[in-house]
Amino acid sequence: MEKKTLITVLGPTASGKTAFAAQLAYRLNGEIVSADSRQIYRQMDIGTGKDLSEYIIKGNSIPYHLIDIREPGEKYTLFNYQHDFHNTYSDILSRGKRPILCGGTGLYIESVLKGYNLPDVPANPRLRLELEEKTVEELTGILQSYRPLHNTTDTDSKKRAIRAIEIEEYKSKQESSATTFPPVESIILGLDIDRELRRKKITTRLHTRLEEGMIEEVRLILDSGVSPEDLIYYGLEYKFVTLHVIGRLSYGEMFQQLEIAIHQFAKRQMTWFRGMERRGFVIHWIETNLPMEQKLQLAYSFIAKE
C-alpha cells in the first residue's frame, strides 16, 4: 500500500488545532495547508483566529499556505480551494516536506480527501438581477425547488442564497463540465474536546478577541470599501460584529447572539466530522486537554501504523 503522505488535523473551533498542527510540522519537517474558509482573506485576522504567532516554534517559522490569499469581498469557491490545495500539495511534496492539512471547514477537507467533482460555476448577471428583488424567504423556496436543504448555511443571507441558486441553475443545464481532482489518501487526526470545556473556551476566546480589537478590525474592513452585506456573508464574528457596527445590534445583543452562533457552529462541525466517519473516513481522535507532548506521542503512534 502506498504511504499516506498527507496528515490531516481537524476538530471543532477552540480545540487547539493550529498549535497542535504547528508542533507536529516542526517535528516532522512539515508545512501547514489551511482548511479554513475564512482565513484565506487578508485583514480578517482576529475574527478568523489566524493566530499566526502559533506558527513560530522555538524561533523557527513553520511555513503555512492558503492563508491571506484573497481580499475581503472577493468570491472564493470550493472549486478554487481544490485547485489551490492541489497546487500547494504538489509544491510541498516536490521540496521533500510533509504536508499537514489543518482546519475546521469540513467541506474543504472532505472535498480534498474524497476528490469532489465540481463545476467551476461562472457568475450569471441576468439571474442575479432577477433574484435581487426577492426576500430571503422567497430565495429559500427557490433553492428548495432544486434540492433539499440540509442546513441553513446557504440561506444565511441574500448573497449566499443567490449564489447557491446560481450554482444549482448552472448544474441543471450542464452535462458535465467539471474538473476532476483525484482523492488524496491521508492520516486523519481529530482533536476531541469535551462539550463543556469547548463552551468555556469559546466564551473566553470571544471576550479576548473583542478586547484585542475585533470591532475595530471590522470597522477598518468596512472603511476600506467592503460592503456590510459582503462582510455579513462570512458569518459568525463578521456577521454579528458588522451588525453592531452599523447600528442594528447593541454590544450586548451582538455578544449574546454571536456566542450562541459560535456554539452552534462548533456543534455543526462535530456533526460533519462524525458524518465523515459514517462515510468511511477513519479519524484518530486525541483528547485536546492532554499535555502537548502526550498528544504528539499519540499522533506519532497513529502515523506509524499507517
C-alpha angles and dihedrals in degrees: 000000000000114000114254103242096182124077116197122201114193139162142130124292114288093024094115098249097150097051092046095047091048092052089048091049091049091056098040100043088249141153127217123239110194120228096190119120094210104037088073088078124089119230090023093101112127097037093050094044097232090168091189091177088071089068090068112087119180090336093312120118113223109217114242133188141200092032120117094007100128138042119245111270095029118126115249120177136194087251089056090051094051091049093048092045095054093047090050094043092053091047093052092049092047089059093051094250129133114248115221116191109206131179151086102250098108094189092057092048096046094044089058098042095044097036100236115212104227136173118231095233115208123213117272105208095183093052091046090053091051092049098043094082094053126095124244088253092054091046090050090054091050092049091050089056088065100042143342116277111233094181140005098249094103092053100044089111140003091256093055092045093049092049091048091052090046090055094047092047090051093048092049091060100042128086095202126316096151125133112233118226116191119241115256122223111227143173103233121210117187125197109219119201128186111252096237093046089049091053092050093048092048092053094045092047092049091054089048095049092050090050090049091058109270092149091052089048090057091047091053092050091050090047089053089065104267109138121238091243091053090055093042086055090070091061133206112046094009093048098049099035090050090051088053094047093051090049102252095113131036118231091258093048091047093051095046096046093043093049091052092046093052091050089051091047092053089050091051090050091055090046088055094049092048087049089054088057090052088050091058106270117134111222118189104212121212124188107246095211092063116106112274094247091053091050090050092049090053089049091052090052092052092046092049091054092057 
